[in-house]
Amino acid sequence: MPDTVITGPTAQTSDPETYRALHTDAVALLEGWQPTSPGAAEARDRTLALLAAGPIAMSRQHRPGHVTASALVLDSTGSRVLLCLHVKFGWWVQLGGHCEPVDQTLVAAALREATEESGIAGLRIDPVPIDVDVHPVQCQGGSAHHDVRFAVIAPPSAVEQVSDEAEALGWFPPDQLPEPLAGGTAQQVAPALAALRRSPLRLAP
């Protein structure tokens, strides 16, 4: 699994064509993905139906819904997961957010978000999704996030830094997640740990 390099600033645009490459990647990734649960399979199918709208479905401007990317960050041993206390909602949740025109793939989007929100250098990502989830949000006065989730591995020396989007960051044992916890976060733990076990990027023996 190759590392993904983040280059250039994030930006917003009103031209959906700037998301063309990302849209193509998202369709190919989800069409070839083996879902990790019945709920993820249903969400994957709903997301592919959304993507039929074209590249605009990758942008937050698409009010019927848009694809987002997030990451469940694990320490190198799999004994802890990194969550953020979201500044707007007051829930503990995995890192992630909207795709940007600079993102050429969903893997790149998830890794960019994880890096920005954790402040940790040297994160590595498993390019196989661990989950897909669809949930309502308040974007554009009411929309839906079709969130594609990935497992991300932190280096042993990782030191997190709180971003503007979080009240706090915290490491938690997978079986002792904090409350209040955003819906859909706990369901990522088992497939993320499975990704860590199979990943050649695993840093622990």
URFEN-V262627 format. One record per helix or strand of 2 or more residues. SS is the DSSP state (A for helix, B for strand). FROM is the first residue (numbers start at 0). LEN is the number of residues. If there is no record, write none. Layout:
ss=<SS & SS>
from=<FROM & FROM>
len=<LEN & LEN>
//
This chain:
ss=<A & A & A & B & B & B & B & A & B & B & A & B & B & A>
from=<15 & 37 & 54 & 65 & 80 & 91 & 94 & 105 & 123 & 130 & 138 & 142 & 165 & 187>
len=<16 & 14 & 4 & 9 & 6 & 2 & 4 & 13 & 2 & 7 & 3 & 11 & 7 & 11>
//
